[in-house]
């Protein structure tokens, strides 16, 4: 980011219309914005990691649910329809 210098029109305008220089306030505002941007980036990284964890947990839960439902349906069908080896063809 480029800082304002003495020959920049904004710098001259600030000093024309005010008795106190505003340039230090711009530097402080710039520093504060940089700090806020760094904090926002760090928060975003944490949120992305949390989101990935939740996606993994959702996938694991879906797999466990489908596995248990599949096991349950196998047990139910085994009770209703006997397996072929239960019949003896002799």
N, C-alpha and C positions, 0 to 999 in steps of 0.2 A: 504494500500500500504506500502511495506517495504522500509525504507530508507537505503541508503548505510551506512555501518559502516567502521571503519578504516581498518579492516582486509579483506575487500572485494576486490577481484582482480581488479575490475573497479576503485575503489578508489585509489589503489596503482598505477595503470597504468596512471591515470590522473596526478598524482604527479611526475611520472618518466619522462614524456615527456613534461611537461610544468613548467615554473617557477611560474606561478600563479595558485592557487588552483581553480579547476572547481566545487568543491562540492557546494559552495553557489549558483552558477549559476544553478545547477541541482535543488536545492530547489526552486529557483525562478521560474524555468520552470515548476516544478511540481505544484507550487501554481497557476501559470497562467493557466495551463491545467485544474486544478480543478475548477477554476473560470469560464473558458470557458465552461466546462461541465455543471456546474450549470445553466449558462445562456442559454445553448442549451436546457436543460431540461425544463426550464421555458418557453422558446419560443415554444417548442413542446406542452406543456400543453395548451398554448393560441391557437395554431393552431388547436389542437384537438377540443377545445371548439368552435372555429369559424366554423370548418367543421361540427360539430353537428348542430350548428345553421343553416347553409346553407342547410343541409339535411332536417331539420324540415321545413324550408321555402319552399323547393322544394315540400315536401309532401303536405303542405298546399295549395300551388299553384295548384298542380295537382288535389287535391280534389275540389277546387273551380272551376277550369276549367271544370272538368267532371260534376260537379253539374250544372253549367250554361249551358253546352252543353245538358245535359239531360233535363233540363227545356225547353230549346229552342226546342228540338226535340218533347217534349210533346206538346208544343204550336203549332208547325207546323203540327203535326199529328192531333191535335184537329181541326185545321182549314180545313184540307183536308178531314178527315174522322170524321163525327159527332159521338158523344158519344152515346152509346146504349139508354140511357134514353131520347135522343132527338126524338126518334121514338115512336110513340104511336101505340100500337097494340090493337085496340078495335074493 
